Amino acid sequence: MDGRILITFEKIFTLKKFILFIVFAFWVFPALIQAQEAKEIDYRADRNIQDEKYPGAFVLSKVENQVYFKHEGIEVWCDLAIHYKDENFFRAFGNVRMQQGDTVKLNSNYAEYNGNSQFAFASGEVVMKRPQTTLESDSLFFDRLKQQAYYRSGGKVIDTGGVITSNIGRYFMEDDKYSFVSDVVLTNPEYIINSEQLDFYGETGHAYLYGPSTIESETSTVYCERGFYDTRGDTGYFVKNSKIDYENRTVKGDSMYFNRNTNFASATNNIEVIDTINESVVTGHYAEVFRDKDSVFITKRAVAASIQDRDSLFIHGDTIMITGKPEKRIIRGFYDVRLFKSDMSGKSDSVHINQQTGLTKMINITSGPVTSVTKRRSPVLWSGLSQMTGDTIHLQSNTKTEQLDSMRVFNNAFLIQKDTIDGYNQVKGMDLVGLFEDNELYQVDINKNTETLYYSRNSDQELIGINKTLSSSIKILFEEREIEDIYYYQNVDGNLTPEEDFPLNVRELIGFNWRGDERLLTKEDLFKGKPAPELVKIEGIPLPEEDEEFFDEREAGDDMLLNEKSRLKPEDLQNRAKDSIPQLKETQQLINAEEEDEENAAKTEAEELQNRLRDSIPQLKKQQEMIKATEQENKANPEAEEDQKDE
């Protein structure tokens, strides 16, 4: 029985302790929470008075030392202040300095701070310094809980990589990031960046561009709608409608890399290099541009197109290089080069085009004797039904009219024209010279050890025999791209043989290689038989994160970011429509005028306070004067001083 009573007493005692704990928590915990949320502002001042004009406030003033405030890691110095101690709020005037740790220092003419919300506002020649950057503005909002600063009436950030100005700016201290919006301009001695929005990281000097943006310098202009630029390393990466304009060429691509130090640029996927002087365009899926050498390297379905007599000449190769100044431009194509023009096409191992001289060289890399068994993949040119091959083919254009003037085939020249009905007309020799008129071949001369096999027809195009002839040289005249007449010169040896008497196995001359199935009939044939290239996946630049509004939406009854004693109005601490980009330019003058009025009002108030302080405590001044007069009198009359001591 006694044991049960003891257990009951222990339970009652435990219950009482629990009730006491609840009561204690009810009274103490809210006080602790409130103390954490609203720690009182510490201050120190040489002079401290109360003024009826500022009920509930102390007017603090500098005599020898500036007024000093400290709160939650921030320190403030100023010449004059109005401190509402009970409301944990102060306004500071004259030579205001704020410092948060060793990383943020802010100077201004005026500032105010709410210790409850840890929100500050500064105006008048505001300068905020960080280890790598300096921000200047006429006014600045500072939210210490978010660790963000914000201006909306124009500001400037100075960095080693340049000076950035904008209408609106926001600074994220934890990331050391600036976000500039509306009329953003970054000025560097070497270039100027203009952008709709620019995010800048102070520690690295990295800038991210969003919206239509340009980077202009004396030698180039970069355009993009999304990009990255290292302002200290002078390198950039651009995507979305990116292009670089040089003095005489424009480079476009899905993505582009740019190095200002070496004047080098590269582009990836859907490349287009436009020569604005020579009216030529090179396309592909990878390009490198060296501005100092005035050269371009393009690969992956590379195609160079130039205008000739209102007709485009297309050149495709595995690799295309363009070098030299505009007046001395050289175009080179390597590996399986293909040419296409509306009235002509060709193939070769490589091609060399000199735009100054108008000379195009179709070159064969391999060499060696041709036998009845082996067939060399010589450069080939098709014009109408005619096919011309040889170790090397030269095409000469008129540099003024840009029309074909002549052609020359060096070594193992072989001309084949498919007969309109059956067989192939063939002409071979060491060298071939062709002449053009209105871009059409009208005459061919073949020299040295020439040999022909020709299907002769009468005026009714009836076959009368096959003519096989040897001679020293031959002249062939063309009419509408077909052989009209053949003239043989010196040491002619040949005869006309009826078709039925001409053996089938000798109807092809040694070295015969008809390649009509390779002929390019359309521009698309430039890539015939070639697989589509695998394009590199572009590493894009993500859109900026949508940050919450700087000023939190506040409802009626909510505590204000700044105290009601602030000279700011409640609407000043809201996300007003006039802060938006479309209306900002129209309201910028209004904002500047408003800030100027506020600044002048603050100066007037500060001057009035100084005057009132000078006139304060008049009795103290009289007592000081009496003390000084007594001291002087005692020095003059020592006996009087002894009498005063006795009294």
Phi, psi and omega in degrees: 000314180297325179297320180293321178297319179298318179298320180296316179298321180295321179294317180297318180296318178296319179296319178298319179298319180297317180296319178298321179296320179295316179298316179298316180295322181299322182270325189270315186301314178301323179295320179295316180297317181296322179295323179291322183283329186225067176294139186289143179284127173275148180210163178209135182209148177290328182226136184218114180227165172251139183233133182298337179291339181235074181299136179080009183234155170254136175263115183256141185219153176278137167246293173251322181249147179293154173297140186231131175237149176216133181201120172049047176088001177245140178239142182225133174240145177200170179276330186209144181209152170247115188245116175265089189299314183294332181262001176057046185216142175217157173241135186240140181232144169075118176048049182286133176231128174244143178217129176243106183061214179257007189249336183235122175231131185228129176243144177198173175275331183215149176202160173214153188213135177252113181290335180288317181261352184053043180245135183232156175222137179228147178212161179081098177052053181285131176226117177248123184249136172238168183307325184252343188222160175229128180252133177235136179201166176276342177204152184208134173260141184224112178258107185285332178292318176278343187056053180224146174238154189208137170226155182221008181240030177098135180203170182219135176241128181254126181224164179299335180273354179150188179243129182245128176238151179197165176281322181234139179215146179221134184242127179255105190291323182297325179262357186051049186238134172254138174240111183257138182225141174074115178052051181279130179226122173252119184251124178233151178306334183262339186199169176228130178254130173241135183206158173285320177216137181223123174259126187235132179254117187295325184292319184260339186078017180277137180237134177246129185254135179227137184083175179307121184222148177226149172235108187252137173219182181294332187251346184202161173225122179259136175235140174201166175246003170196128185198171178229140177218130176270104186289341180264327177269350180056047172230152183215160177222128189228142177224170177064097178056038182278147176201157176234125177258120172260187182298323186227010177206155179238135180244127179236155178183164178296323175218149183219144174245142185221131177236108183289332182295321182254003183053045182242142176220146174227152182224149183229133175069126177053053183280145174216118178247115185255123174269105187287342181268312183269006177052053177229155182226136175240131180239162180171197181235003169207135182217148172232135183236126176246102188294319183299324178268358181051051184228153179226137178238123183227139178218182184063087181060043181289133178223128174253130181235132177225154182272128175227110179053051178062018179228134185274136172256123181253134179234124180239141175204167176300325179220138175233132177239136177236122184227162174094161177294161184307320182283349180228042186289135177241130176246127178238137175236140184233141170067109177053058181280139179230137179242142176217133174220158186303329182244011183199150174209165182192171178217150175197169176291320179208166181220147180225120183239123176255106184288341178287317181266346182078017183262128175246125181249122173259115194246142175256124183284318182279158178213171180137165183291151178256130179242178179290345181264311182271148178230122182282141176275069183286161172303141183228146179224132177247133174224110186064232179266005183264142176235129179238133178227162178176174180297322179214139178237130176247133174244126181251123179253153174283120186293339180273310182271344182062019175267153177295133182254315182199170176217157178215134178246123183258127174063127177057043178292136181216120178248128179233131174232126181290128180294148184296337182246309184201149175081184182225129170282134187226139175222132178222156179183188180284309184231152179226137176235125179241146180242142183240150172218125186055041177066014178243138180289123180240345180209140176228131175243128180240132186240155173068111174052054182278153180213137181230152170223113192228134178272108183274138181225154177274187183296337178267014179062030176267134182290126180250351178157175179246127184254120176242120190222144171250144178197174179282323180208161183220144171241130179239131177253138182248147174226118183052047174068014176238150181295124180258313181216152175231132179240130181254142182229131171063133176052051182280130179217108181184171178205164180261125184241133176304148185303319184291341181263357183264115184301144181293328186282355178241021179272006174234127178290157179299130182095359180299132180205087179283126185237035182299333179290347178267352185300139179270119181259337179221168178298326181295338179291350176302332183248014183299129179082000181253134179289151177294138182291150174275114184282143178290138177287123183285129175276101186284173175253116184295154175294154180295147178293144179276101180282153175295158181299145181298313177269114178298144177297126184242133180260167180301133181097344178289149174294140180281153177298319174245153184297158179295344176280356179296150175279357174275150177269156180305322181292342176290339181253034176233161178277085186282156182295330184288353174278351183285158185298314185300326185260355188297317182297323182289330185257001185300318180295323178296317179297314180299318180296320179297315179296322180295318178297317180296320181294317178296321178297320179295319178297316180299317180295319180296318179296318179297318178298318179299317179296318181294323179292322179295328181269359184282160177051059181297324181298323179298321179296319180295318179298320179297320179295319179296318180298316180297319180296319180296318179299318179296319181295320180295323178296324181284332184227088182298327182294323179296325180294322179294323179296322179295324180293318180298318179298000000 
